[in-house]
Amino acid sequence: MPTAEPAAARPAPLKRDDIPGWFFSLDRAAFGHLLSTQSAAGVTGDILELGSYLGRSAVLLGDHLQPGERLTVCDLFDSEADDEDNAAEMAMSYRKTLTRSAFEANYLAFHRELPEIVQAPTSALADGRIPADSCRFVHVDASHLYEHVAGDIAVARAALAEDGLVALDDYRSEHTPGVSAAVWEAVFTGGLRPVLLTPMKFYGTWGDASAVREVLLRRDWRAGGYTVDEDTIAGSPVLRLNYQVKPPVERSTSRRLALELLPPVATRATRRMLRTLRERRAVPPLPNA
Ligand SMILES: C[S@@+](CC[C@H](N)C(=O)[O-])C[C@H]1O[C@@H](n2cnc3c(N)ncnc32)[C@H](O)[C@@H]1O
């Protein structure tokens, strides 16, 4: 969760990681790979983000704009939500820190021009102000309520060009069942094809899923510190990416041998000695000591 520090008190971010938010390295890498592969292949189109908070993900989307392309972000920022549940969500998670001007300051720390900003509930985009088939990438990360996310997915579908990609945040968190319901409903009744799952985001397309899969497999994710797994959902393949877990640090051989070979009394004495040393911060803790 972001800090509760008021936006006005925060200095301009020096690096992208200084912007509070929930956009972490794995999804940054996935967004970067998918967007830059689109650009390299000559795919053009606008980019749309529903739910930008203080700009952590919007700044990266802006990095990938090619000449003639437009980034539009839609967020309530400091406006009131339309309904009680959404207002409660805003009060609990964002109100203390979020203002439109803080978003703008963060964005302008990394880009010369602001994106197109729609300060409104995302339902305002259902009026067709985003031209149909105009986008190559849509990031949905606004309200977590089922009715809103279902509407946001409909907006994404209308906005995306044929092989465009949608990234849907929080599709599997315990506290966001409405997002899960809307996402899997779109898959099983709305023709959305899953291509990639990360711990935080679902990536899909209404276009050619096998082409996106091929693009994803071009990168050596393992070398970057990630795991790659393949699953099938209702007969269709999907990739999963996650962080590699580093193996726990091995006990040094001499310590392990001492603890295994010494008689119990000596081992207790050794543990006592190690505990004393540890209290003086001389050695790392022993498991179960
Ligand atoms: C999880 S944050 C977005 C995080 C951001 N994408 C990032 O990666 O740092 C969700 C954002 O959605 C906005 N939001 C919530 N409900 C909304 C609604 N109905 N319409 C528009 N924006 C909404 C909140 O103001 C908040 O900024």
The ligand as a MOL file (V3000), in Angstrom:
LIG
                    3D

  0  0  0     0  0            999 V3000
M  V30 BEGIN CTAB
M  V30 COUNTS 27 29 0 0 0
M  V30 BEGIN ATOM
M  V30 1 C -4.8440 0.2770 -7.8600 0
M  V30 2 S -4.9250 1.9580 -8.2560 0 CHG=1
M  V30 3 C -4.0880 2.0720 -9.7910 0
M  V30 4 C -2.6380 1.7730 -9.6450 0
M  V30 5 C -1.7780 2.1590 -10.8370 0
M  V30 6 N -2.2430 1.5560 -12.0720 0
M  V30 7 C -0.3520 1.7150 -10.5380 0
M  V30 8 O 0.0570 0.6890 -11.0910 0
M  V30 9 O 0.3180 2.3320 -9.7310 0 CHG=-1
M  V30 10 C -6.5980 2.1640 -8.7080 0
M  V30 11 C -6.9670 3.5400 -9.1940 0
M  V30 12 O -8.2880 3.4500 -9.7170 0
M  V30 13 C -8.9850 4.6350 -9.4090 0
M  V30 14 N -10.4210 4.3050 -9.4170 0
M  V30 15 C -11.1160 3.5700 -8.5390 0
M  V30 16 N -12.3980 3.4670 -8.9390 0
M  V30 17 C -12.5090 4.1530 -10.0850 0
M  V30 18 C -13.5730 4.4000 -10.9900 0
M  V30 19 N -14.8030 3.9240 -10.7900 0
M  V30 20 N -13.3230 5.1430 -12.0840 0
M  V30 21 C -12.0710 5.6580 -12.3140 0
M  V30 22 N -11.0280 5.4340 -11.4930 0
M  V30 23 C -11.2460 4.6900 -10.3970 0
M  V30 24 C -8.4440 5.0820 -8.0620 0
M  V30 25 O -8.5890 6.4920 -7.9300 0
M  V30 26 C -6.9890 4.6250 -8.1380 0
M  V30 27 O -6.1690 5.6800 -8.5620 0
M  V30 END ATOM
M  V30 BEGIN BOND
M  V30 1 1 1 2
M  V30 2 1 2 3
M  V30 3 1 2 10
M  V30 4 1 3 4
M  V30 5 1 4 5
M  V30 6 1 5 6
M  V30 7 1 5 7
M  V30 8 2 7 8
M  V30 9 1 7 9
M  V30 10 1 10 11
M  V30 11 1 11 12
M  V30 12 1 11 26
M  V30 13 1 12 13
M  V30 14 1 13 14
M  V30 15 1 13 24
M  V30 16 1 14 15
M  V30 17 1 14 23
M  V30 18 2 15 16
M  V30 19 1 16 17
M  V30 20 1 17 18
M  V30 21 2 17 23
M  V30 22 1 18 19
M  V30 23 2 18 20
M  V30 24 1 20 21
M  V30 25 2 21 22
M  V30 26 1 22 23
M  V30 27 1 24 25
M  V30 28 1 24 26
M  V30 29 1 26 27
M  V30 END BOND
M  V30 END CTAB
M  END
